[in-house]
Amino acid sequence: MDFSVWLAFFAASWAISLSPGAGAVAAMSAGLSHGFRRGYFMTFGLILGILTQVVLVSAGLGALIAASSLGFALVKWAGVAYLIYLGVQQWRAPARPMVAADDGALQATRRQLVLRGWGINAVNPKGTVFLLAVVPQFLDLHAPLGPQYLVIGATLAFTDLVVMAGYTALAARVLAALKSESHIKALNRVFGALFVAAGMLLASFKRAG
Protein backbone atom coordinates (compact mmCIF):
# COMPACT_ATOMS: atom_id res chain seq x y z
CA MET A 1 0.00 0.00 0.00
CA ASP A 2 1.34 3.39 -0.98
CA PHE A 3 2.33 5.45 2.06
CA SER A 4 0.11 8.42 1.13
CA VAL A 5 -2.86 6.06 0.71
CA TRP A 6 -2.11 4.50 4.09
CA LEU A 7 -1.98 7.95 5.73
CA ALA A 8 -5.45 8.70 4.38
CA PHE A 9 -6.76 5.39 5.70
CA PHE A 10 -5.00 5.98 9.03
CA ALA A 11 -6.90 9.27 9.40
CA ALA A 12 -10.16 7.55 8.47
CA SER A 13 -9.46 4.83 11.05
CA TRP A 14 -9.33 7.41 13.85
CA ALA A 15 -12.70 8.77 12.78
CA ILE A 16 -14.12 5.24 12.72
CA SER A 17 -12.78 4.38 16.18
CA LEU A 18 -13.79 7.68 17.81
CA SER A 19 -17.35 7.66 16.47
CA PRO A 20 -19.87 6.67 19.18
CA GLY A 21 -21.22 3.17 18.80
CA ALA A 22 -21.68 -0.19 20.44
CA GLY A 23 -17.90 -0.67 20.78
CA ALA A 24 -17.45 2.57 22.69
CA VAL A 25 -20.40 1.73 24.94
CA ALA A 26 -18.94 -1.73 25.59
CA ALA A 27 -15.51 -0.32 26.47
CA MET A 28 -16.98 2.21 28.90
CA SER A 29 -19.28 -0.40 30.40
CA ALA A 30 -16.31 -2.71 31.01
CA GLY A 31 -14.32 0.12 32.60
CA LEU A 32 -17.28 1.00 34.80
CA SER A 33 -17.84 -2.57 35.99
CA HIS A 34 -14.29 -3.91 36.23
CA GLY A 35 -11.82 -1.02 36.29
CA PHE A 36 -9.24 -0.32 33.62
CA ARG A 37 -6.86 -3.27 33.81
CA ARG A 38 -9.54 -5.95 33.69
CA GLY A 39 -12.04 -3.98 31.61
CA TYR A 40 -9.48 -3.33 28.88
CA PHE A 41 -9.73 -6.99 27.89
CA MET A 42 -13.04 -6.03 26.29
CA THR A 43 -11.00 -4.04 23.75
CA PHE A 44 -9.08 -7.15 22.68
CA GLY A 45 -12.40 -8.81 21.90
CA LEU A 46 -13.63 -5.74 20.01
CA ILE A 47 -10.47 -5.82 17.90
CA LEU A 48 -10.87 -9.53 17.20
CA GLY A 49 -14.40 -8.69 16.03
CA ILE A 50 -13.04 -6.00 13.69
CA LEU A 51 -10.45 -8.41 12.30
CA THR A 52 -13.21 -10.97 11.77
CA GLN A 53 -15.07 -8.38 9.74
CA VAL A 54 -11.92 -7.63 7.69
CA VAL A 55 -11.48 -11.36 6.99
CA LEU A 56 -15.13 -11.64 5.93
CA VAL A 57 -14.82 -8.71 3.57
CA SER A 58 -11.49 -9.88 2.12
CA ALA A 59 -12.91 -13.38 1.57
CA GLY A 60 -15.96 -11.99 -0.19
CA LEU A 61 -18.40 -13.23 2.46
CA GLY A 62 -19.15 -9.65 3.46
CA ALA A 63 -20.31 -8.90 -0.06
CA LEU A 64 -22.52 -11.99 0.05
CA ILE A 65 -24.13 -10.87 3.33
CA ALA A 66 -24.65 -7.38 1.95
CA ALA A 67 -26.21 -8.74 -1.25
CA SER A 68 -28.43 -11.40 0.33
CA SER A 69 -31.56 -10.07 2.02
CA LEU A 70 -31.95 -13.18 4.17
CA GLY A 71 -28.28 -13.36 5.17
CA PHE A 72 -28.21 -9.67 6.01
CA ALA A 73 -31.42 -9.91 8.06
CA LEU A 74 -30.19 -12.94 10.03
CA VAL A 75 -26.90 -11.30 10.97
CA LYS A 76 -28.58 -7.96 11.66
CA TRP A 77 -31.21 -9.33 14.05
CA ALA A 78 -28.67 -11.56 15.78
CA GLY A 79 -26.66 -8.39 16.46
CA VAL A 80 -29.76 -6.54 17.68
CA ALA A 81 -30.69 -9.36 20.05
CA TYR A 82 -27.14 -9.57 21.41
CA LEU A 83 -26.90 -5.84 22.14
CA ILE A 84 -30.29 -5.80 23.87
CA TYR A 85 -29.26 -8.85 25.90
CA LEU A 86 -26.10 -7.02 27.02
CA GLY A 87 -28.22 -3.98 27.88
CA VAL A 88 -30.54 -6.02 30.09
CA GLN A 89 -27.56 -7.67 31.81
CA GLN A 90 -25.93 -4.29 32.47
CA TRP A 91 -29.20 -2.78 33.71
CA ARG A 92 -29.62 -5.64 36.19
CA ALA A 93 -25.97 -5.69 37.29
CA PRO A 94 -25.51 -5.46 41.06
CA ALA A 95 -24.61 -1.99 42.31
CA ARG A 96 -21.37 -2.84 44.03
CA PRO A 97 -18.01 -1.07 43.84
CA MET A 98 -15.08 -2.70 42.10
CA VAL A 99 -13.41 -5.38 44.21
CA ALA A 100 -10.31 -7.47 43.69
CA ALA A 101 -10.82 -11.10 42.77
CA ASP A 102 -8.54 -14.10 42.84
CA ASP A 103 -6.45 -14.89 39.75
CA GLY A 104 -8.70 -17.74 38.64
CA ALA A 105 -11.81 -15.54 38.67
CA LEU A 106 -9.92 -12.77 36.89
CA GLN A 107 -8.82 -15.16 34.16
CA ALA A 108 -12.38 -16.42 33.59
CA THR A 109 -13.73 -12.88 33.55
CA ARG A 110 -11.11 -11.78 31.06
CA ARG A 111 -12.08 -14.56 28.68
CA GLN A 112 -15.73 -13.59 29.03
CA LEU A 113 -14.93 -9.95 28.29
CA VAL A 114 -12.92 -10.89 25.19
CA LEU A 115 -15.73 -13.12 23.90
CA ARG A 116 -18.33 -10.44 24.61
CA GLY A 117 -16.30 -7.80 22.76
CA TRP A 118 -15.78 -10.15 19.82
CA GLY A 119 -19.51 -10.82 19.61
CA ILE A 120 -20.34 -7.12 19.56
CA ASN A 121 -18.14 -6.29 16.57
CA ALA A 122 -18.25 -9.61 14.69
CA VAL A 123 -22.07 -9.81 14.56
CA ASN A 124 -22.54 -6.37 13.07
CA PRO A 125 -23.63 -6.15 9.42
CA LYS A 126 -23.35 -2.37 9.61
CA GLY A 127 -19.61 -2.81 10.10
CA THR A 128 -19.45 -5.25 7.19
CA VAL A 129 -21.26 -2.93 4.82
CA PHE A 130 -19.15 0.00 6.05
CA LEU A 131 -15.93 -1.88 5.31
CA LEU A 132 -17.27 -2.85 1.90
CA ALA A 133 -17.99 0.80 1.16
CA VAL A 134 -14.78 2.31 2.56
CA VAL A 135 -11.97 -0.24 2.20
CA PRO A 136 -12.06 -0.61 -1.63
CA GLN A 137 -11.24 3.09 -1.95
CA PHE A 138 -7.82 2.41 -0.41
CA LEU A 139 -6.98 -0.79 -2.29
CA ASP A 140 -4.70 -1.10 -5.28
CA LEU A 141 -6.46 -3.81 -7.29
CA HIS A 142 -3.35 -4.31 -9.43
CA ALA A 143 -1.25 -5.29 -6.40
CA PRO A 144 -1.60 -8.36 -4.13
CA LEU A 145 -4.63 -7.80 -1.89
CA GLY A 146 -3.54 -9.99 1.04
CA PRO A 147 -0.78 -7.67 2.33
CA GLN A 148 -3.08 -4.66 1.87
CA TYR A 149 -5.80 -6.25 3.99
CA LEU A 150 -3.16 -7.07 6.64
CA VAL A 151 -2.16 -3.39 6.75
CA ILE A 152 -5.82 -2.35 6.96
CA GLY A 153 -6.53 -4.80 9.79
CA ALA A 154 -3.42 -3.76 11.72
CA THR A 155 -4.26 -0.08 11.33
CA LEU A 156 -7.83 -0.53 12.57
CA ALA A 157 -6.55 -2.64 15.47
CA PHE A 158 -4.01 0.01 16.50
CA THR A 159 -6.47 2.89 16.49
CA ASP A 160 -9.00 0.86 18.47
CA LEU A 161 -6.35 -0.11 21.04
CA VAL A 162 -5.71 3.57 21.69
CA VAL A 163 -9.26 4.93 21.48
CA MET A 164 -10.91 2.16 23.51
CA ALA A 165 -8.20 2.56 26.16
CA GLY A 166 -9.40 6.16 26.52
CA TYR A 167 -13.06 5.14 26.78
CA THR A 168 -12.25 2.39 29.29
CA ALA A 169 -10.04 4.64 31.43
CA LEU A 170 -12.66 7.40 31.42
CA ALA A 171 -15.32 5.07 32.79
CA ALA A 172 -12.91 3.47 35.26
CA ARG A 173 -12.03 6.90 36.68
CA VAL A 174 -15.71 7.70 37.04
CA LEU A 175 -16.12 4.41 38.89
CA ALA A 176 -13.22 5.18 41.23
CA ALA A 177 -14.89 8.47 42.18
CA LEU A 178 -18.19 6.80 43.04
CA LYS A 179 -18.91 5.63 46.56
CA SER A 180 -22.70 5.61 46.59
CA GLU A 181 -24.52 2.40 45.67
CA SER A 182 -27.32 4.45 44.12
CA HIS A 183 -24.85 6.25 41.83
CA ILE A 184 -23.34 2.96 40.62
CA LYS A 185 -26.81 1.54 40.02
CA ALA A 186 -27.75 4.65 38.02
CA LEU A 187 -24.63 4.33 35.85
CA ASN A 188 -25.32 0.62 35.28
CA ARG A 189 -28.76 1.58 34.02
CA VAL A 190 -27.39 4.35 31.82
CA PHE A 191 -25.01 1.94 30.11
CA GLY A 192 -27.73 -0.70 29.91
CA ALA A 193 -29.97 1.81 28.15
CA LEU A 194 -27.11 2.76 25.79
CA PHE A 195 -26.66 -0.88 24.78
CA VAL A 196 -30.39 -1.15 24.05
CA ALA A 197 -30.24 2.14 22.11
CA ALA A 198 -27.34 0.77 20.04
CA GLY A 199 -29.46 -2.30 19.34
CA MET A 200 -32.36 -0.13 18.22
CA LEU A 201 -30.06 1.86 15.93
CA LEU A 202 -28.80 -1.38 14.41
CA ALA A 203 -32.41 -2.52 13.97
CA SER A 204 -33.11 0.61 11.90
CA PHE A 205 -30.02 0.10 9.74
CA LYS A 206 -30.79 -0.81 6.11
CA ARG A 207 -28.60 -1.75 3.21
CA ALA A 208 -27.90 1.01 0.73
CA GLY A 209 -29.99 0.57 -2.36
URCORPE-V408552 format. One record per residue. N is the residue number from 1. RES is the residue in one letter. SS is DSSP state (2 for helix, 1 for strand, 0 for the rest). D_LAST is the distance of its C-alpha to the last C-alpha in Angstrom with 1 decimal. Layout:
BEGIN
((N & RES & SS & D_LAST) (N & RES & SS & D_LAST))
END
This chain:
BEGIN
((1 & M & 0 & 30.1) (2 & D & 0 & 31.5) (3 & F & 2 & 33.0) (4 & S & 2 & 31.3) (5 & V & 2 & 27.9) (6 & W & 2 & 28.9) (7 & L & 2 & 30.1) (8 & A & 2 & 26.7) (9 & F & 2 & 25.1) (10 & F & 2 & 28.0) (11 & A & 2 & 27.3) (12 & A & 2 & 23.6) (13 & S & 2 & 24.9) (14 & W & 2 & 27.1) (15 & A & 2 & 24.4) (16 & I & 2 & 22.4) (17 & S & 2 & 25.6) (18 & L & 2 & 26.8) (19 & S & 0 & 23.8) (20 & P & 0 & 24.6) (21 & G & 0 & 23.1) (22 & A & 2 & 24.3) (23 & G & 2 & 26.1) (24 & A & 2 & 28.1) (25 & V & 2 & 29.0) (26 & A & 2 & 30.1) (27 & A & 2 & 32.3) (28 & M & 2 & 33.9) (29 & S & 2 & 34.5) (30 & A & 2 & 36.2) (31 & G & 2 & 38.3) (32 & L & 2 & 39.3) (33 & S & 2 & 40.3) (34 & H & 2 & 41.9) (35 & G & 2 & 42.7) (36 & F & 2 & 41.5) (37 & R & 2 & 43.1) (38 & R & 2 & 42.0) (39 & G & 2 & 38.7) (40 & Y & 0 & 37.6) (41 & F & 2 & 37.2) (42 & M & 2 & 33.9) (43 & T & 2 & 32.6) (44 & F & 2 & 33.5) (45 & G & 2 & 31.4) (46 & L & 2 & 28.4) (47 & I & 2 & 28.9) (48 & L & 2 & 29.2) (49 & G & 2 & 25.8) (50 & I & 2 & 24.2) (51 & L & 2 & 26.0) (52 & T & 2 & 24.8) (53 & Q & 2 & 21.2) (54 & V & 2 & 22.2) (55 & V & 2 & 23.9) (56 & L & 2 & 20.9) (57 & V & 2 & 18.7) (58 & S & 2 & 21.7) (59 & A & 2 & 22.4) (60 & G & 0 & 19.0) (61 & L & 2 & 18.7) (62 & G & 2 & 16.0) (63 & A & 2 & 13.7) (64 & L & 2 & 14.8) (65 & I & 2 & 14.1) (66 & A & 2 & 10.5) (67 & A & 2 & 10.1) (68 & S & 0 & 12.4) (69 & S & 2 & 11.6) (70 & L & 2 & 15.4) (71 & G & 2 & 15.9) (72 & F & 2 & 13.3) (73 & A & 2 & 14.8) (74 & L & 2 & 18.3) (75 & V & 2 & 18.1) (76 & K & 2 & 16.5) (77 & W & 2 & 19.2) (78 & A & 2 & 21.9) (79 & G & 2 & 21.1) (80 & V & 2 & 21.3) (81 & A & 2 & 24.5) (82 & Y & 2 & 26.0) (83 & L & 2 & 25.5) (84 & I & 2 & 27.0) (85 & Y & 2 & 29.8) (86 & L & 2 & 30.6) (87 & G & 2 & 30.6) (88 & V & 2 & 33.1) (89 & Q & 2 & 35.2) (90 & Q & 2 & 35.4) (91 & W & 2 & 36.2) (92 & R & 0 & 39.1) (93 & A & 0 & 40.3) (94 & P & 0 & 44.1) (95 & A & 0 & 45.1) (96 & R & 0 & 47.3) (97 & P & 0 & 47.8) (98 & M & 0 & 47.0) (99 & V & 0 & 49.8) (100 & A & 0 & 50.7) (101 & A & 0 & 50.4) (102 & D & 0 & 52.1) (103 & D & 2 & 50.7) (104 & G & 2 & 49.7) (105 & A & 2 & 47.7) (106 & L & 2 & 46.1) (107 & Q & 2 & 45.0) (108 & A & 2 & 43.5) (109 & T & 2 & 41.6) (110 & R & 2 & 40.3) (111 & R & 2 & 38.9) (112 & Q & 2 & 37.3) (113 & L & 2 & 35.7) (114 & V & 2 & 34.4) (115 & L & 2 & 32.9) (116 & R & 2 & 31.4) (117 & G & 2 & 29.8) (118 & W & 2 & 28.4) (119 & G & 2 & 26.9) (120 & I & 2 & 25.2) (121 & N & 2 & 23.4) (122 & A & 2 & 23.1) (123 & V & 0 & 21.4) (124 & N & 0 & 18.5) (125 & P & 2 & 15.0) (126 & K & 2 & 14.0) (127 & G & 2 & 16.6) (128 & T & 2 & 15.4) (129 & V & 2 & 11.8) (130 & F & 2 & 13.7) (131 & L & 2 & 16.2) (132 & L & 2 & 13.8) (133 & A & 2 & 12.5) (134 & V & 2 & 16.1) (135 & V & 2 & 18.6) (136 & P & 2 & 18.0) (137 & Q & 2 & 18.9) (138 & F & 2 & 22.3) (139 & L & 0 & 23.0) (140 & D & 0 & 25.5) (141 & L & 0 & 24.4) (142 & H & 0 & 28.0) (143 & A & 0 & 29.6) (144 & P & 0 & 29.8) (145 & L & 2 & 26.7) (146 & G & 2 & 28.7) (147 & P & 2 & 30.7) (148 & Q & 2 & 27.7) (149 & Y & 2 & 25.9) (150 & L & 2 & 29.3) (151 & V & 2 & 29.5) (152 & I & 2 & 26.1) (153 & G & 2 & 27.0) (154 & A & 2 & 30.4) (155 & T & 2 & 29.2) (156 & L & 2 & 26.7) (157 & A & 2 & 29.6) (158 & F & 2 & 32.1) (159 & T & 2 & 30.2) (160 & D & 2 & 29.6) (161 & L & 2 & 33.3) (162 & V & 2 & 34.3) (163 & V & 2 & 31.9) (164 & M & 2 & 32.2) (165 & A & 2 & 35.9) (166 & G & 2 & 35.9) (167 & Y & 2 & 34.0) (168 & T & 2 & 36.3) (169 & A & 2 & 39.4) (170 & L & 2 & 38.6) (171 & A & 2 & 38.4) (172 & A & 2 & 41.4) (173 & R & 2 & 43.4) (174 & V & 2 & 42.5) (175 & L & 2 & 43.7) (176 & A & 2 & 46.9) (177 & A & 2 & 47.7) (178 & L & 0 & 47.3) (179 & K & 0 & 50.4) (180 & S & 0 & 49.7) (181 & E & 2 & 48.4) (182 & S & 2 & 46.7) (183 & H & 2 & 44.8) (184 & I & 2 & 43.6) (185 & K & 2 & 42.5) (186 & A & 2 & 40.7) (187 & L & 2 & 38.8) (188 & N & 2 & 37.9) (189 & R & 2 & 36.4) (190 & V & 2 & 34.5) (191 & F & 2 & 32.9) (192 & G & 2 & 32.4) (193 & A & 2 & 30.5) (194 & L & 2 & 28.4) (195 & F & 2 & 27.4) (196 & V & 2 & 26.5) (197 & A & 2 & 24.5) (198 & A & 2 & 22.6) (199 & G & 2 & 21.9) (200 & M & 2 & 20.7) (201 & L & 2 & 18.3) (202 & L & 2 & 16.9) (203 & A & 2 & 16.8) (204 & S & 2 & 14.6) (205 & F & 0 & 12.1) (206 & K & 0 & 8.6) (207 & R & 0 & 6.2) (208 & A & 0 & 3.8) (209 & G & 0 & 0.0))
END
